[in-house]
């Protein structure tokens, strides 16, 4: 979305093709087209893969599945999106398609395409894996925009692009955009439903009373019986809140993880299914965060998150690294040099 908005502001015609809850990006003012059939739902698709490929599902839940499960799931979604996307392309006649790695249908339209990385995985590898599962012919993208800071995960080729967090707009309580008087730790969880989604948050709440910090639970499953130093909020746009936090505990999703890196906030990441274990390991290896599951959460671990000078230094270094990468507005101004149309 930051790149799409920058391209619009630079004078280009931009259409966002998406579906489901992502249609809320219409609030941005961009032209948005719904290209996902109403009967396409991730839950049933994932369950079908689990039943037909139990070993693949087991590896995925352990966080060691690599691309086997995700390519099957998004290959199914990609096939469902292809015909609506092709109809849109015939009507709108784009010169180039920019798509995230798992939306490989964007490279099946007979139009030059560019992959926009959105995680710490190689976007070209993801697109290739998903495309190989699809019935439609997915062509090789012309290039890839790399949002991963190189000190965390480096891949060959492509153009660097600064990660800019985008989570839409929303109200933020005034107290959450002011210093707390003591270290503040934000605790968030995935917006995707799943078993055990609230265990990490519950573990932090149990340990919080013995930590000299303010804890803020975002969308907790319960808000009663919490220690005095634990507050709760509903959904809030994390990019606006992170600058006022000294640490964040989260599930390892790419958006939250990259947002924390961009803000220079040390993070405690819960390893888990899909990309979450890889993300936790990469951030830990860089020294910008810690990795632990609910059973390993202790007052000492949470205290280390906000007091370890090495974590703070590494997080600040990565933040500076991201800030030095070309911004979406820079890429938009140089678009003719980046695109395969040059």
N, C-alpha and C positions, 0 to 999 in steps of 0.2 A: 504493500500500500504506500509506503513512503516514496518508493521509486515511481509508482503510478501517478501519485500526486505531483511529484517533481516533473515528470514528463508532461503532464497537463499544463503545469505552470510555465513550462518552456515552450508551449504553443503546439504540442502534439495532440492528436485526437486519440483518446484512450477509452477503451471499454474493458471492464472487469467481468470475466465470465466465471461464475461460481455457483453455489447452491446452498441449500439448507440454512443453517444459522449464519453462515458467512454472508448471506444476502444483506445483513445489517450494515455492510460497508457502504450501502446506499447513502447512509448518513454523511458520508464524506463529500457528497455532491458529484461524485463520478457517475458516469453511465454504467449501470450494472445489469448484466443479463443472467437469467437463471438457466443453467445448462445441465442441471442434475435432475433426472426424472424423480418424481415424488416417491416411487417405490424403492429407491436406492437408499438403504440404511446400513450404517456400519455395523450395528449390533448383530443383525441376522447374518450378514456376510462373514463376520468374525466367527460366529458360532458354527456356521457351516464348515469353515476351514478347520476349526477345532475338532469337529466330529469326523471329518474325512481324513485329516492329517494330524492325528494326536501327538505324534513325536515332534512335528514342526511346532505345534502349539505349545508343547512342554518346553522346548528350547526358547521359544519366544517369551514365555512367562518368566524364565530364568534370566532373561536379558542376554542370552547367547545365541539367539536365532539369526543374527545378522540380517539378511534381506529376504530370507525364504518366506516368512509369514507375511511381512509387509508387502512384498511384491505380489503375492497372491491376492491380498485384500485390495490393494490399490489398482492392480491389473483389472479386477472385476469392476471397480468404480470407473476406471478409465474407459473400459469398453462401453459402459452405460453413457458416459459423457461424450463419446466420440461423435455420434450422429448429430446431437444438438450443437456441438461445437462446429462441425462441418457446415451445418446449415447457417450458423451465425457467420462463419468465414465467407460463405458464398454471398451472403447478404451485405456484409460490412466490408469485405475485401481488405483485410489488414496487410500491411507491408511486413510486419514481423510480429511474432508471438513470444511473449515472455511468460514462462511458467515455472512454478515451483517443481522440485524434482519428482514428487509423487504424482503430479498431474501430467503424466507423460502423454496424455491425449493431446496436449498442446503441441507436440512434435509430430502429430499424425494428420496435419491439416494441409500438407503440401505447400506450406509457407515457411520461410526461414524462421528458426526458433532459437531462443536464448534461455538457458536454465538459470534460475535465480536461487542460489543456495539459501536454505533457511535453518540449517542445523550444523552440527559438527561432523556430518557425514559428507562424503564426496557426492555432490549433486549429480554429476555425470554418471557415476556408478549407480545411484538410485534410479535415475531415469532409464538407464539401460536395463536394469533388473525388472522394473515395472513394465517397460515396453516389451520385453521378451515374453511376458505373460499375456499380453493383449492380442486380440485377433486383428486389430488394425495395424497397419504398417507404420511403425514409429521410426522416423529418420533421426540420424545423429544431429544433435543441436550444433549450431555454429560456434557457440562459445558458452561460457558459464560465468556468472557474477559470483565471486567468492566473498561471503560475509564472515567466514571464520577467521579470527585473528591467527596469524601464522604461528605464533608461539604456543598456541593451544592445539591447533590441528592444521597442518599445511598440506595442500594438494597441488599437483602440477597443473599449469595452464590456467587460462581464464583471466578475468579482470577483477581486481579487488573492489569491494563495495562496502562502505561503512554500514554496520548494522544499526538501524534506527528502530527502536521499539515502537510498535503500533498496537494499541488495544482499544481503540475507539475512545469516546469521551464518557464521562461519568462523574458523579459527585464524589468529592473527597472531603471527609470531615476536617474542619479547620485544625483540630489538634494533631492530625496526622501529617500536616505540612509545616509543623513547627518542631523545634528541638524538644526532646522529651525530658531533658534534665538528667537523664541517665541513658546508657546505651539502649537502642531500640532494635529488637529482632522481629522481623516480619515472618510470618509462617503461612505459606499458601499451599494449596493442593491442586491437583489436576481438575480441569473443567470437564474431562471425559469421565463418565461413570465407570466403575470397576470395583472388584472385590478389594477390601482393605484400604480404600482410598483415604480414610480418615485416621488410620493407625498412627502415622507419623505425627500428625497434629496432636493426637491424644497423648502420645509419648512426650512430646515437648511440653504440653500443659502440665503433665504430672511432675516433670523435673523443674519447671519454671520457678517455683516458689523459692528454691535454693540458689537462684541466680540473681545477681544484682543488675537487673535489666528490666526494661518494659517489653512485653511480648504482645504482638498484635496478630490475632488469628483471623485470616481472611476466609469467610464463608465456612465457619466451623459447623460440624454436625450437631453440636450442642453448645449452648452459651451459659449454662448454669453450673454452679458449683466450682467455678474457676478461682485460682489464687488471685489475690488483690493486684498483683503486677501483670495480670493477663487481661487484655482488652479484646474486643471482637468488632469486626466490621463486615458488611456485606461485600458485594463485588466492588472493587476499586481498580482504576487503571494503574497498574504497578509502576509504569515509567514516571508517573507524577509523585509516587510515594517513596520510591527507592532512594532518592537523594537525601531523605530524612531518616534513613535506616543505617544501622551499623553492621547488620548481618541479616541474612535471609535463609530460611529453611524451606525447601521445596522438593517436588517430586522428580525433577530432572528433565522437565519438558524444555524443548529448545528455546521457545520464546522467553520463558522466565530465566533460563540459564544465561542466554546471551544478553538479556536486559540487565541482569545483575553484573555481568562482566563489563558491560558498557558503562554502568554507574559506578564501577569500582567497589562494589559491595561484596565482602567475603560471603561465601555460601556453603551451607550444609546440604548436600544432595542425597536423596534417597535412591539407591540403585533399584532398578525395577525392569518391567517388561519393555520390549521395543528398544528405542534408542537411549533409554534412561541410564542403563548401566554403563554404556559407552560414554555418555556425557559425564557421569559421575567420575569415571576413571580418568578422563582427559583433564577435567578441572582439578582433580586431586594431583595428577602428575605435574600440572603447571604450578601447583602450589597456591592457587587462588581460592581454594575451597577444601572442604572435607567431604567424605562419603561415609554414610552410616545408615543402617536400617533402624526401625523403631526400637528394637530390643537393645541397641547399642547407644541410645540417647541417654545421656547422664548430665547432671548439672555441670560436671567438669568439662564435658565436650562442648556444651553450649557456652560456657565461660571462655573456652579456648577460641570459639568462633569470633568473639568480639574483642579478645585481648591479645591474640597471637599476632605480634608485629610482622612476622613473615607472611602470614595470610594477607594482612592489610597491604603490605608492600607489593606482593605479587598481584593482588586485585587491582591496585592503583596502576601498576605497570601495564596490565592488559587493557585497562580503561584508556590509558594514554595511547596505546597501540591502536585501539579501535578508533579513537578520535582523529588519528593521523591518516586513516584510510579515506579514500575519496567518498564524499557525501553523495546521496542520491541526486541532489541538485547539480553536483559536478558531473556525474555520469549523464544526466539529462542534457546538460549543455554540450557534452561531447558525444551525443548519441550517434551521430553519423559516423564517428570513428569506431564506436563500439559495435554497432550492428553489422550484420553480414551484408548490408546493402551498400557499404562503402566501395 
